[in-house]
Amino acid sequence: MLKQLLLLLLLVGTVIPVFSQMAFSEELSEEEGLYLRKLEEEITIDGQLDETAWFTGRPADGFWENFPSDTSRCDWKTEIYMTFDETNFYIGAKCYAPGKDYVVPSLRRDYRAGGSDNITFLLDPFRDRTNAFVFGMNPFGVMREALISNGGNNGGDWLGEWDNKWRGASAIFDDYWSCEIAIPFSTIRFPEGQTDWYFNSYRFDTQSNTRSTWQPIPQNQMIMSLAYMGNMHWEEAPKAGKKSISLIPYLSGAVQTDYEEGLPTESTFGVGGDAKIAVTSGLNLDLTVNPDFSQVEVDRQVINLSRFEVFFPERRQFFLENSDLFGTFGDDQVNPFFSRRIGVSQDTSTGGAISNPIYYGARLSGKLDNNWRVGLMNMQTASDDQNGLPSYNYTVTALQRKMFSRSNLGFLFVNKQTFADLAGDTLNNAYNRVAGLDYNLASADNKWNGKFYFHHSFSPTQGNNPFSHGARVDYRERRYAFGMEQRYVGEEYDAEVGFVPRKNYWQINPRGELFFYPEKGSINRHGPRFRSRFLWTPEEGSTDRLMFLSWDISFTNTSRLSFDLVNEYVYLLEDFDPTNTDATPLPGTMGYTYNRFSMEYNSDSRKTFSYRVEPTVGQFFNGYRYGLRTNITWRYQPLGQISLTTNYSYIDLPDPYASASLFLIGPRIDLTFSKSIFLTTFLQYNSQVDNFNVNARLQWRFAPVSDFFLVYTDNYNSLDWLVKNRSIVAKVTYWLNT
């Protein structure tokens, strides 16, 4: 262990000083920025920008094109104006367009930006270019809000489930549409006494087929990247005002029947709630008592052809704000804290989630100042006798210090502990703890990104090598990108509150890309991409090898095409059924080499009818696999859309091993009767687990961040179509400010 730790520290000590000598300047090359003057008249939020107060400051205009080109100003203008008063911060925008034929898929809040007309505002009050608040509008006045963490480098850094209180409206005119929004200062966290924030904005215009940003962002970077922010100057520092307290009580009632167990119908009634307390302008205390998450959207089922657990994202509102502070230590395969381990267990019969009740929870999180972030969480769960789980207390402590321009150093401690008598219990530990240190690298221009971490677990049955470590470095230029990743997970590294699907291995992942930009024609960008994975264990040597070569093509009409060729080697340490249907398994202690070819095409998502198709053909272990994944979406603007997702795999293995046809079919009907009433119906048929799921969720937002939910869920055995279980839940929440 000491030798490995010294090796990691040597690597970190060698790489970090080199990066720190690069362009870690505190300021990008920026224009003067926008300027906010304090209001002297009242603003009516009607979307029309007809008050003179909007035009007293300096606007953000002169947007740069990001797509289809990223080297010139956008021909279709966007103008952003800002102002403020004692309690609210106001943003107004004018978005010029060729006509009025706007694409608005539905009236549902928190829409996706791609394939529709919209504008998005990114606020970075602490000027760390790592975390931001997001607010957005479209021409029909539909709102969305989100949080961005980790610099906005990939889609996982976007937390669209975050919800809060603010107002907005839009209006459509002959050659432009406009919007106005009012954000209470109590909704966001910001440093008191500071007159300079960072800001950026991006806009999608479907008619001119352009994406544009206020501060220029290279096309091969994420459009939500926080590395490219502009200055935003206040006439006087905004005041947080009184320490606001928001109470969010709920009432719920449910009727459920478990037909598989032959249990009688059960009726339940629940009461509880959350509280949000602004301790300081940058620090928030969240409290919850008897939380209920029955309204959370159901997980999308998958066909799992691997030997390991599948990751499902956190969707519960209580765990979302500042979730990156707790949940992004390690990497996607070695995550020491995964909030879904608290209060949710895996139902092995359906692959879905089952509730493990939480009694209460508290979480203090946010900014201490421009350089320090802190997170403290404590949750107490009930015992689950049916699944053999005692009552556990979960405590998480996270501390993060900004370094250089956008990098940071973080410390994490996770403690899972029970005070129950575990005499004779061989399944559960009295406690499990993990301590870890992470260094997250992000250069000022976002060309260099990386991570270095070391984590150690502690438990009563601790064995050999109870630690993990990893390193990742990526470099991205306009015409090329390359990276390398290393990971080690010890034999007895045990993070019970984390997501660690595999242990006792070393891994390295070299990768690289090239980007070509044709000056003419229908292709916007194309180029080859190479990825690889080499994995070995101390006992068996090389056990996994993957070589992935693809050619990716992006078209000027926003459609995309890719061709993929994969060579894979797997050494099975034990018997394994690749269909995961309890069929005759392939013998372990053997190696298998196989090749496959696939392609993927995504059509123009601006169209009323859009689709994605991905055929796959090739070898699979000692046989063959033929697959087809599709997604078809029909938009009935603006009332909603209907989509059909399918995943078919035919596994053809020689006797005596199983051949199987695996189907996953998931129609989704998304209807929006107004901006406050939504109906989502989700049907999922999964032949791999012999389950058919029906989930229908009606939501009525009768007041700001206050909702009534009616959720109906059915699970059937797809072999005989007998009902497994059925439930209907009604829940009402109300947001009270004190």
Salt bridges, closest charged atoms under 4 A:
GLU27 OE2 - ARG127 NH2 3.01
GLU31 OE2 - ARG73 NH2 2.77
GLU32 OE1 - ARG58 NH1 3.96
ASP70 OD2 - ARG478 NH1 2.70
GLU79 OE2 - LYS77 NZ 3.64
GLU86 OE2 - LYS38 NZ 2.27
ASP128 OD2 - LYS367 NZ 2.78
GLU145 OE1 - ARG109 NH2 2.53
GLU161 OE2 - ARG315 NH1 3.82
ASP163 OD1 - ARG109 NE 3.75
ASP163 OD2 - ARG701 NH2 2.62
ASP174 OD1 - LYS100 NZ 3.38
ASP196 OD1 - HIS233 ND1 2.79
ASP205 OD1 - ARG203 NH2 3.75
GLU235 OE2 - ARG37 NH1 3.53
GLU236 OE2 - LYS38 NZ 3.30
GLU236 OE2 - LYS239 NZ 3.66
ASP286 OD1 - LYS276 NZ 2.84
ASP286 OD2 - ARG363 NH2 3.22
ASP292 OD1 - LYS731 NZ 3.44
GLU297 OE1 - ARG668 NH2 3.19
GLU297 OE1 - ARG697 NH2 3.99
ASP299 OD1 - ARG315 NE 3.86
ASP299 OD2 - ARG340 NH2 2.66
GLU309 OE2 - ARG341 NH1 3.11
GLU314 OE2 - ARG316 NE 2.81
GLU321 OE2 - ARG189 NE 3.32
GLU321 OE1 - LYS276 NZ 3.26
ASP324 OD2 - ARG373 NH1 2.89
ASP331 OD2 - ARG487 NE 3.09
ASP332 OD1 - ARG487 NH2 3.77
ASP438 OD2 - LYS451 NZ 3.09
ASP438 OD1 - HIS455 NE2 2.76
ASP474 OD2 - ARG472 NH1 2.84
ASP474 OD1 - ARG511 NE 3.11
GLU477 OE2 - LYS447 NZ 3.26
GLU485 OE2 - ARG487 NH2 3.31
GLU485 OE1 - ARG511 NH1 3.36
GLU496 OE1 - LYS416 NZ 3.14
GLU513 OE2 - ARG476 NH2 3.18
ASP544 OD2 - ARG307 NH2 2.91
ASP544 OD1 - ARG502 NH2 2.99
ASP552 OD2 - ARG529 NE 2.72
GLU568 OE2 - ARG533 NH2 3.85
GLU568 OE1 - ARG596 NH1 2.97
ASP604 OD2 - ARG606 NH2 2.73
GLU614 OE1 - ARG612 NH1 3.56
GLU614 OE1 - ARG629 NH1 3.70
ASP670 OD1 - ARG108 NH2 2.97
ASP670 OD2 - ARG668 NH2 3.78
ASP707 OD2 - ARG701 NH2 2.88
ASP714 OD1 - ARG726 NE 2.73
